[in-house]
Amino acid sequence: MQQLVFIILAALVKLLHGIDGAALFTKEEEQRVEAFVHNVMDCRSIPGLTLSVVKGDETWTHGFGKADVALDVDVTENTLFGTGSLGKAFTMTLLGNLIRKSSYTFHTKLSEIANVNLIFANATLTAEMTLGDLLSHRTGLSAVTDFGFIAGYPRGTTRAMLAKKIKNLPQAAPYPSTMLYNNMMYVMLGHVIEVLGDDTWENLLSSNVLGPIGMTSTRVLNKAELFQTNEVAKPYILKNGELELGFTHLYELTPLEPAGLLMSSGADMVKWMRFNLRNATTDTGNMLLRPEDLDEAFQMQTDTKGSVRSLTTPAYPINDTTEGYGYAWFTGAYRGNRRILHSGGLFSLNSLIWLFPHLNLGLFVSMNGPGLPSIPGYASQTILSFVADLAMGMQPWLTPATACTFPEPWSKAFNSPYPSPKKFTNNNTKDFVGEYGNDLMPDVKIYEERADDTERPVLWLQMNKVNGTLLPTEDKDTFQLKVVSPWEFAIERILNENFTVTYTTKFYRDQVEGKVKGFRVQFNSPQEVLDFNKCVRFLEATACSQTMKDVSDGTNGASLVIDIQIVLFILVSSVNVFVSLVL
């Protein structure tokens, strides 16, 4: 009877308020929101955008710009946008739904869950790691596999396959006291979910979460062909001042789906926000999580102070802080009001969601360009700030002008002071040509290619979709890997016209014969260092007839090590101060 009353009340509310949000904003406020958004889109070169607001039982959803520039297709409240890491909260909700009637909790150790069988880098991690540790990014395990997901794992790679290889992922920070954002841990949660639910993560998400909430349009982004429909916002990049369609196959990132490969619409995200603001209860009165589990998800589990930039007075007019990470949600406050939030950045596709539980207020924005570093993060932050101020009855602290210059005039955008790097030559490039592999990552091919304007051949490294040049250094066996394509991936590494983030790549040789046996490359941070060698392939136990001989630096070619390079770590961290922890 109680559920029937809830359904009737929900239906009456929908009839009274609808989705046009007439009762949420006055006509003047609605005009201010629309003008503000159009202004930000113009100055930030954003092709299309969807914006949704929930306040109590009132909702407002609006589409702006184009889902398809070439075909002149407008964004509507039903247009699907890639939401990136916002999908992590869906995986958390699905996990909570599967365990709600069992003895398992988010504090349950993975070693206590039948048939999961996850073996990590050491005995302590294997014995003590909990579901909550994975959810809150406090495992201390390296996030190096992000590069592999972007490059693309071999077709047919499953979460169960990666679960068997997870023992090769090195510990890069103390467990469980340090937050190290790690998409692979949500892939492992996807594996746990598949074991618990005896079905695929995709099917379980649809039947246990999306269906009950009524998110009938939301789907998994698992193939580039989805961008060919008018219902999906295409990803755009801004090159030479012009918007052009991005590389859609870059978004084929299987089996990364549980970490953030959902596409959703403004209309569906209204239902998602309302579900979370109603303590995990659907419009039909169905509670999908234990109340204590959602409450725990919204509480800080890992401290992020110092690693995520906040806006504070007196440098800024207001306080906008991120203080910690719960289970699939960041925690913090905005203008004195407790806020739960998460961003999702997937190249040209960027999203941001804010929830104010005690105000029963939620805001969501998603856009499909321009694929440039920082700009989408600045745009989404300024838009939600302005709209939240109006929804809370506060005077907006941003103007149309400052929304376009943000973070200026309050602080300068990051700009590297470093001069152009020195150029060197290497006359032994043939030594390094060949195929290399690693237990955790897609295989690598290194080859020579003569450029039109050079006499010497250029050394290239290819890992499926990712290509880069190996720039010589003063050491004959050490290069700097500069990512060149896809453009969306390469542009994120250009800090200014004089400085591009590169990855130190050091080859090692057989001590006796002097032949190159492998190389060690450092990826995004000091913790993300892996060895590749000619005797290893991702899908094969060995690619050589005999084991590798000792190499010149005394390491084994399959070893995982840490090579501290603090300067590069600081630079890379600074690039992403406002935007999502992405992928």
Stockholm file with secondary structure:
# STOCKHOLM 1.0

chainA/1-583         MQQLVFIILAALVKLLHGIDGAALFTKEEEQRVEAFVHNVMDCRSIPGLTLSVVKGDETWTHGFGKADVALDVDVTENTLFGTGSLGKAFTMTLLGNLIRKSSYTFHTKLSEIANVNLIFANATLTAEMTLGDLLSHRTGLSAVTDFGFIAGYPRGTTRAMLAKKIKNLPQAAPYPSTMLYNNMMYVMLGHVIEVLGDDTWENLLSSNVLGPIGMTSTRVLNKAELFQTNEVAKPYILKNGELELGFTHLYELTPLEPAGLLMSSGADMVKWMRFNLRNATTDTGNMLLRPEDLDEAFQMQTDTKGSVRSLTTPAYPINDTTEGYGYAWFTGAYRGNRRILHSGGLFSLNSLIWLFPHLNLGLFVSMNGPGLPSIPGYASQTILSFVADLAMGMQPWLTPATACTFPEPWSKAFNSPYPSPKKFTNNNTKDFVGEYGNDLMPDVKIYEERADDTERPVLWLQMNKVNGTLLPTEDKDTFQLKVVSPWEFAIERILNENFTVTYTTKFYRDQVEGKVKGFRVQFNSPQEVLDFNKCVRFLEATACSQTMKDVSDGTNGASLVIDIQIVLFILVSSVNVFVSLVL
#=GR chainA/1-583 SS CHHHHHHHHHHHHHHHHTTTTTTTSCHHHHHHHHHHHHHHHHHHTCCEEEEEEEETTEEEEEEEEEEETTTTEECCTTCBEECGGGHHHHHHHHHHHHHTTSSCCTTCBGGGSTTTCCCCSSHHHHHHCBHHHHHTTCSCBCCTHHHHHHHCCCTTCCHHHHHHHGGGSCBCSCTTTSCCCCHHHHHHHHHHHHHHHTSCHHHHHIIIIIHHHTCCSCEECCCGGGGGSTTBCCCEEEETTEEEECCGGGGCCTTCHHHHCEEECHHHHHHHHHHHHTTSBCTTSCBCSCHHHHHHHTSCSEECBTTBCCBCTTTSSSCEEEEEECSSSEEEEETTEEEEEEEEEETTEEEEEEEEGGGTEEEEEEECCCCCSSHHHHHHHHHHHHHHHHHTTCCCSCCHHHHHHTTTTTSCCCCCCCCCCCCCCCSCGGGGCEEEBCSSSCCEEEEEEECTTCSSEEEEEEETTEEEEEEECSSTTEEEEEEEESHHHHHTTEEETTEECCEEEEEEEBTTTCCEEEEEEECSSTTCEEEEETTCBTTBSCSSSSCCCCBTTSCCTTCCCCCCCHHHHHHHHHHTSSSCCCC
#=GC SS_cons         CHHHHHHHHHHHHHHHHTTTTTTTSCHHHHHHHHHHHHHHHHHHTCCEEEEEEEETTEEEEEEEEEEETTTTEECCTTCBEECGGGHHHHHHHHHHHHHTTSSCCTTCBGGGSTTTCCCCSSHHHHHHCBHHHHHTTCSCBCCTHHHHHHHCCCTTCCHHHHHHHGGGSCBCSCTTTSCCCCHHHHHHHHHHHHHHHTSCHHHHHIIIIIHHHTCCSCEECCCGGGGGSTTBCCCEEEETTEEEECCGGGGCCTTCHHHHCEEECHHHHHHHHHHHHTTSBCTTSCBCSCHHHHHHHTSCSEECBTTBCCBCTTTSSSCEEEEEECSSSEEEEETTEEEEEEEEEETTEEEEEEEEGGGTEEEEEEECCCCCSSHHHHHHHHHHHHHHHHHTTCCCSCCHHHHHHTTTTTSCCCCCCCCCCCCCCCSCGGGGCEEEBCSSSCCEEEEEEECTTCSSEEEEEEETTEEEEEEECSSTTEEEEEEEESHHHHHTTEEETTEECCEEEEEEEBTTTCCEEEEEEECSSTTCEEEEETTCBTTBSCSSSSCCCCBTTSCCTTCCCCCCCHHHHHHHHHHTSSSCCCC
//
